[in-house]
Amino acid sequence: MKIILRFTMGLLWIGIGIQRLTQQSYPLALLFLAGGVLFVYAGWRRWKVGKQ
């Protein structure tokens, strides 16, 4: 369940980052995109480790 939550949080953050890019608020966009990628990566790694 936590893994799904991490993925959705990551995708949400990436979505907000893309929205900020369209508004040309670049520092915030980079922050949200980086945070989203981090969430997705952490969730994917935890899921991969859990499957082994």
C-alpha positions as CSV (number, residue, x, y, z in Angstrom):
1,M,0.0,0.0,0.0
2,K,2.8,2.4,0.9
3,I,4.4,1.7,-2.5
4,I,1.3,2.7,-4.4
5,L,1.1,5.8,-2.2
6,R,4.7,6.7,-3.2
7,F,4.0,6.2,-6.9
8,T,0.8,8.3,-6.8
9,M,2.6,11.1,-4.8
10,G,5.4,11.0,-7.3
11,L,3.1,11.3,-10.2
12,L,1.1,14.0,-8.5
13,W,4.4,16.0,-7.9
14,I,5.5,15.5,-11.5
15,G,2.0,16.7,-12.7
16,I,2.4,19.9,-10.5
17,G,5.9,20.4,-11.9
18,I,4.6,20.2,-15.5
19,Q,1.8,22.7,-14.6
20,R,4.4,25.1,-13.1
21,L,6.4,24.8,-16.3
22,T,3.4,25.9,-18.3
23,Q,3.1,28.9,-16.0
24,Q,6.8,29.5,-16.5
25,S,7.6,29.3,-12.8
26,Y,10.9,27.3,-13.4
27,P,12.4,27.1,-9.9
28,L,9.2,25.6,-8.4
29,A,8.8,23.4,-11.5
30,L,12.3,21.9,-11.0
31,L,11.6,21.4,-7.3
32,F,8.3,19.5,-7.9
33,L,9.8,17.5,-10.8
34,A,12.8,16.4,-8.8
35,G,10.6,15.5,-5.8
36,G,8.3,13.5,-8.0
37,V,11.1,11.6,-9.6
38,L,12.5,10.9,-6.2
39,F,9.2,9.5,-4.9
40,V,8.7,7.3,-7.9
41,Y,12.3,6.0,-7.8
42,A,12.0,5.3,-4.0
43,G,8.8,3.4,-4.5
44,W,10.1,1.4,-7.5
45,R,13.2,0.4,-5.6
46,R,11.3,-0.6,-2.5
47,W,8.9,-2.7,-4.8
48,K,11.8,-4.3,-6.6
49,V,13.6,-5.2,-3.3
50,G,10.3,-6.6,-1.9
51,K,9.7,-8.9,-4.9
52,Q,13.1,-10.7,-4.5
